[in-house]
Structures are given as C-alpha cells and as structure tokens.
C-alpha cells in the first residue's frame, strides 16, 4: 500500500496524499494510546501528556517529508540535534515513553501501520503490567526520606540510631540545617523501611526523643541527574 510513498531510491520525493493521511491518522491514534498508558497509576502533567500524544505524529510527518532524500535527511538530523527539552530532566519512565513515542512515529511514518500498531500494543501491555506490580523487586522498595526536628540544646548525634536500626534496613543522616530562627535543627535521613506498615510505630518512638516536635516520612526524591 505504501510502496509508492517510500521507494528505495535516495532521490525519490513523490508523496501521495492518501497513504500520508493514513500514516498520520495511525500515529495520532497510537500517540493517544501511549498518553493514556502513561497516565495509568502515575502522577503526570497535562503538558507532558499532550506532548507525548502528538510526538508520534510529529515524527511521522518528519519521516514522510524526508521520503528517502539524503539531503533532507541530513538537514532533519541537524535540526533535531539543536532541539532539546527546556524543562528539568525527567524520570527514566518519562524518557522511555518519549523514545517509544518516537519509535512509533518513525515506524508509522515509514508506512508500516500494522507494525506500528503491533509495537504499541505489545509495549503498552508490558508497561501497564510493570506499573501494576506492587510487590517484589518492581514494587515499593521502602526507601523513604525521614525529617526529624529537634531542639537546639539536644545532642542529636547517634540519638536515633537504635530506633532506626529496629525499623530500617539502612539509615543515613543526609543533612542538618537550622530552622525557626536557629532555635531548632532539622535532620534529614535516608532510610529503607523493612515494613511500611510500621511507619506510625517508628514516628511514635522518635517523638519520645525529640520533644514531640515535627516528624515526617516521605518518598525519596531522585536527584536531578538520576534516572
């Protein structure tokens, strides 16, 4: 069906409307599917979801316009090398979806609509399955950030080590800073909870030692350079 759209010649520039529109329609539909899968059980922003939905169509158009022309291909490669995302680096999952969207757009732009649909179906099913797993090595690892506020006159060195040893597989004091005009210290620990259901018990024991000041436990945030 698409043989006339993408010939093997490096100088062919013919482009038929019907196959082109079919490829674009397929890329738009598959981009919408990818956006829905990305939103499944995960936090997301509208801007990223929209970008993910239209990215396959954009790549499809680029590939269709190159159409075997070597000069146009070099120009497109140079243009892509000048473009980068102007936002903060995303997670490994975000980047995986971006590459998948580009792959789907590339395949659809070359005219392989059935293959593009098949790749989308297989990869989306795999990603949904991994996202739905809540146990084992792919589930919650128990890594948490613990913030404990202590009064300025309290010697906090090794004060909480025995309590943390009881509930955490590891713990590390990451930072110490003053707060409330220097009258309090805020300690930030990286810990690995052995049992996530014991978070309340851990907080209750820590409250007995820090004068019942503020304590919080949250998911560890990846560094900007981490994937």
ZIPEQUI-V134066 format. One record per helix or strand of 2 or more residues. SS is the DSSP state (h for helix, s for strand). FROM is the first residue (numbers start at 1). TO is the last residue. If there is no record, write none. Layout:
ss->SS from->FROM to->TO
ss->SS from->FROM to->TO
This chain:
ss->h from->17 to->39
ss->h from->46 to->66
ss->h from->70 to->81
ss->h from->92 to->109
ss->h from->113 to->132
ss->h from->136 to->138
ss->s from->143 to->151
ss->h from->161 to->167
ss->s from->168 to->179
ss->s from->184 to->193
ss->h from->196 to->207
ss->s from->215 to->219
